[in-house]
Amino acid sequence: MERLVTKPAILYNGNEAVTLMIHNLNALWLQTHANLSQVHTYFSPGRVNLMGEHIDYNGGKVFPTALTIGTYGLFAKRTDRKIRLSSGNFPSLGWIEASLDELQKQENREWANYAIGVVAILADRGIPLDRGFDLAVWGDLPHGAGLSSSASLEVLVATILNDQYGLNMTRLEIALLAKEVENRYIGVQCGIMDQFVIALGEANKALLIDTAKLTYEAVPLELAGHAIVILNSNVRRGLVDSAYNQRREECKKALTTLQTRYSIQALCELGEADWNDAKTLLSGNELKRARHAVTEQHRTLKAAQLLQKGDLKGFGALMVQTHRSLKDDYEVSRPELDQLVDSALQAGAVGARMTGAGFGGCAVAIVPKDSIPRFEASVKETYRRRFGLECGVFVAQTADGTKEIR
């Protein structure tokens, strides 16, 4: 039996890290299987959203990129109707078993619900699997950090089943299936952004996604001597237990009010020119949530244009504006994230903001490559001194969408 390598994954994620992850995944498999014959290896990226936060479910355009850190999977079909799942990230849970005949969500299955949910939604659509399978997964995404570990897993499983059972779904259909798992099976009313970029991402590009029309433009990610640096607050956030669904409801209420005067189907359809009049119809939280959605849509479109022109200074300034809006209008930041953004800017970042759903998780910054060591030391020291917590700092590299590793 191969030995598990316990060296932590390299978050810069070059070839060494990929080799390490696959080695560990193989070793996990061989703890309970005789060999590696008839297995298939897949990788599903995580994502970071550069601009366009909390507007994917408000009909807006968002601007994420897929990452070279994500979720690896090792898959083999069975001859019976069992589903067996194991995760190197949760070794104490061992192999979790389910059946194609019993796909209801069960809390004691924990992380495995995201995988079983894919099978369950397929069955609900009249696409039952004829045979069960074994699946071992291992991810190097920081769990609960807001880099979409759940969507990465959902798209991984959906892609594997699509390939191995000949389901003939397009990548967009896979993304929509994974979103349905999150919404209906898990109970988080997320938008389509995470699943979309994880399924359709392209290396060295960010996707400007129209979440209303489900179309996108791949924008070259030219950072001219700068890098995308992710700052992990190590403050866990749980979407189901957070105010995420509450924010969605407040946006819906704001939309309903605005529809009494405007012919719109989503908040982000409201142009900035209309906002001065429209905002008089709203008050309290509904006003603040709608203001974020409308102004964030404008910032996102402008940010994509600036990035294409190579205007990193202008792009960075918009990132800072987005953070302020997420902090004050959408109220999904927290002191740890605010500190990381402030520290990043003081340490030389051209722009920084919290990223993801909020309530913890990560911030993202654009940093000159030659100053990254000094940047990292400064941000970590300030964060440790104020909160007594360690901040994870790593450089993000872009990746293709979920696919088999041959």
N, C-alpha and C positions, 0 to 999 in steps of 0.2 A: 504494500500500500504506500502511495506517495505521502510524503510528509507535508503538513500544512506549513506554509511560510508565514510567520507572524509579523514580519516587517511591515509597518504601515504602508498603505498605498501612497505613491508619490502623487501629490495633488497637482503637480505641474503636468502629470500624465503624458509622459513620452512613451516610447516603446517599452522601456523597462517596466513601467507601471502596468501596461496592458498585459505583458508577459506574466507578471506577478499575479494579476487578477485571474487570468485563465488557468495558471498553475494551481492556484488555491481552489478554484471552482472544480477542476478535475480531481483534486485531492478529496474534496467534499463528496463528490460523486462516488469515488472509489472506496469510501468508507462503508458503503452499503451495496455497491454493484461490483460485479466481477471484472468488468473491463469497460472500455470506452467505445466499443463498437456500436454502430447504429445510433450514435448520438449526433446532435447538431448544436453548434455554438452560435449564439447571437449576442449582439450588443445594442442597447437602447440608450441614447444620450439623456442627460439632464438638460436643463435650459436655464438661461438667464435672460430676463427681459431688459433690453437697453432703455426703452421708453414705451409708454402706453400702459400704465398700471391701473388696474381695476376698471378698464373700459372695454375689455373683450366681451363682457356680458351686457354692455351698454351700447352695442352696435358700432364700436369704434375700431380704428385701425391700430394695431400694436406692432412692436418692433423687437422681437426676440431673436436669439441665436441658440442653436444646439451646441452642447459641450462635449468634450472628450472624456468627461467623467459621467458615469451613469450606472446602468445595470446590465450585468452579464448574465446570460442564461444558458443552461445545458439541458437539452430536451431529448427524450426518447419516447416513442409510443409504447403502450402496453397491449396485451392481448385480451385484457378484461375491461371492466368499466370503472376501475379505480382511478382516482387522481391522487398522486403523491407529490408533495411540495416541500422543499427544504431551502432555507436561506442561511448563507454564511454570516449574515448580519445578525441573525437571531439563533445562534447555535443551541441554546438551551431548549428551544421548542422542538428540535429534532425534525423528523419528517411528519408533516401534517397530512392526514388522509381525508379524502372526500369521495363522493361517488357521482357519476353522471346522472344517477337517479335521485340525488339529494343535494341540491345546489343552493339551498337557502343560506342566507348570511347567518353566521354564528360568531358571536363575539370571541369565543375561545380560539378561533382560528386566526385571530389577529391579522398580521400582514397578509396572510394567504387569502383573505377575503377579496383583495384586489385582483388576484389571479382567478379565483373561482368565480368572481363576478363576471369576468369576460365570458366564461363558459355559460353562465346562467343567462346573460343577455342574449347570447347567440341562440340558446335554446328557446328563449321567449320569442325570438324572431323566426322561429321555425327552422333553425339550422342546428340540429343536435349533432354532437360528435358520436361516431359509431364505436370508438375505442377510447379508453382512458390514456393517461400519460404520466410520466415522471418528469419533474422539472426542478432543477436546482438553480438558484439564483444567488448572485453576490454583487453588491453595489459598492462603489466608492464615492457616492454622493453623501454628504453629511445629512443624516436622517433628521427630518423636521426642520431643515434649514431654509426652506423656501425655494429650492432649486428643482422642485417637481419630481421627487423620488417616486411618488405614487403614480403620476402620469407616465413616468419612464417605465415602471413595472407593467402598467396596464397596456401600453402600446407594445412593449416587449411580448407579452403573452398573446395579444391579438395578432401581431405579425407572425409569430411562430405558428399559431393555429391556422392562420390564413395560408401560410406556405405549406405546412405539413399535412393539412387536411384538404388542400385544394379548394379553398372557399372563394377564390377569385375576387376578393375585395380590392379596391383601389386604396392607395395610401390615405386619401381623404376619408374614405369609408372606414378605414381602420381608426383614424383619429376620432371620427364621430361615434364609433362604437365605444372607444375608450372613454369618451366624455359621458356617454350614457351610463356606463358602469359607475362613474364617479357620482353622477346625479341621482340615478335611480337605485343603485345597489348599495353604494357607500353612504349616500345622503348628503353630499357636498354639492351645492348648486354653483359649481365653477363654470367658467366660460370655456371656449374651445381653444384658446391660445396654447396652453401647455401641450395638449395632445397633438395639435396641428404641427407645431415646430418640431416636436420629437419625432413625428412620423415623416415629415416632409423636409426636414432641415438639410442644409447644404454647407459643407465645409467652406470656411473663409467668406461666408456670407451671413447677413442677417435677413430675416424675412419680414417685409412690411405686409402684414396680413390684414385683409378686410374681413373682419369677423362676421359682418352682416351678409356679405356676398360669398364668403368662403373662397376667396381668391387671394393671390399673393404676388408680390414682386420680390425677387431675390436681389438684395443690394450688396455689392462688394464691400467687405469690411476692411477698409484700408485705414490703418491707425497711425501711419507715419512715425514710427519709432516709439509708439505708445502701446500699452497692453491693457486688456480688460482684467482687472484685479477684483476678486470676490473676497469680501470680509465677512466671515461667519461669526455672528454674535455669540453663538453657542447658547442662545436662549431659544428653547424649543417652542414651537407654536403648533396647535392642533386646530385645523380648519373647522371640523365639525363642532368642536367645543368653543370656538371663538365667536367673535362678532361678524364673521364673514357673511353668513347668511342674512344677518340683520342689515348689513350694508346693502345687500341686493334688494331687500324689501324696501328700504328707504329710497333707493333709486327707482323702483317700480312706482312707488307712491308719487314721487316727484314727476315721473313721466306721465302718470295719469292726470295729474293736475295740469301740466303743460299742454296735454292733448286737448284740453278744453279750448285752447286758442291756436295751437299749431298742429299742422298735419304731419306729425312725426311718429315713427314706430320705435324709436330708440333715442336716448338722450344725446348721443353723439351726432345725430342728424341735425341738431340745432347749431346753427352757425354762430360765430362770435358776434356778428353784427346784430343778431337777434337777442343776444344774452341780456343786454341792458334792460330791455323791455320784459323779457321772459322772467328774469329773476324777481320782478315785483310780485309775481304770482306765488312765490314760495317763501318759506320762513323756516327757521330752526335747522334741524339736521337735513331736511329735504333740500333746503337751499344750498347748504354746504356740499352735500354729496353731488348734486347736479352741477354746481360750479366746478368741482374737481373734474367731472366727466367732460364737460364742454371745453374747459381750458386745457386739459390733458390731451384731448384729441388734436387741438391746434399745435401744441408743443411737439407731439409725436410726428406729425406730418412735416413740420419745420425741421425737426431733428434729422429725419431721414434725408432731407434735401441738403442740410449742412454737412452731413457725413459724406454724401456723394461728392460734395465740393471740397472736402478735406478741411473744413472749418471745425477743428476739434475744440477750439476755444468757445465758439458759439454753441456747439453741441454740449459741452460740459456745463455751460451756464444754464441751459435748458434742463439738464439733469438736476441741478440744484433747485431750480424752480419747482420741478416735479416733487422733489422731496418735501419742500415746504408745503405744497398742496396736500400731499399724503399725510403730513403731520397735522396741519391745521384744519383742512376742510374734510378730508376723508377719515382722519383720526385713526390711522392704522399703524402709526409708528410707535416707538417707545423710547425711553431715555437711552438705552443701550445703542439703538440704531442711530439716534440723533448724534450721539458721541462719536460713533464710527464715521459718520459723514463729516462732522466737523474736523475730526482728527485727520481724515484723508485729505481734506482740502488744505489744512495747515501743513501737511507733510508733502505737498506738491502735486496732488491730483488736479487735473484740469476740470474734473467734474465728478460728482459722487451723489448717490441717493440710495435709499432703501430699495430693495427689489423683492418682488413676490407679494404674497397676500398680506404680509406684515404681521404684527403682534409678536415679533421675534424674527428669527431667520437671519437673512443676509443683507448687506449693502453691496453695491457695485461701484467701482471707481475706474476712471481712465487715468493711467499713470505712465509717465516716461519710463521706458524700460531700464535705462541706466541708473535710475534712482530707486528701483524696487527694493533692494536690500535696506537702504536707509528708511524708505517709506514703511516697510514692514516693521522694523524695529521701533520706529516712532509710534505708529498706531497701536502696536501691541502694548508698549509700555504705558501709554496714556490710558488705554482701556483697562489694563490690569490694575493700575493705581486707583482708578475711580470705582470700578465695580468688583474687583477681586476675581475677575474672570479672564480666561485665556481667549484670545481672538484668533480664529483660524484665518490665515491669509494665503491665497493661492491664485496663480495666474490661470485664466481661463483660455483654453484653445477651442476653436470651433470644430464641429463635427457634422458628418452626414446624419440623416435620419436612421431609424432602427433598421438593422439588416443582419443577415447571417455573416459570420466570420468564417471564411473558408481557408 
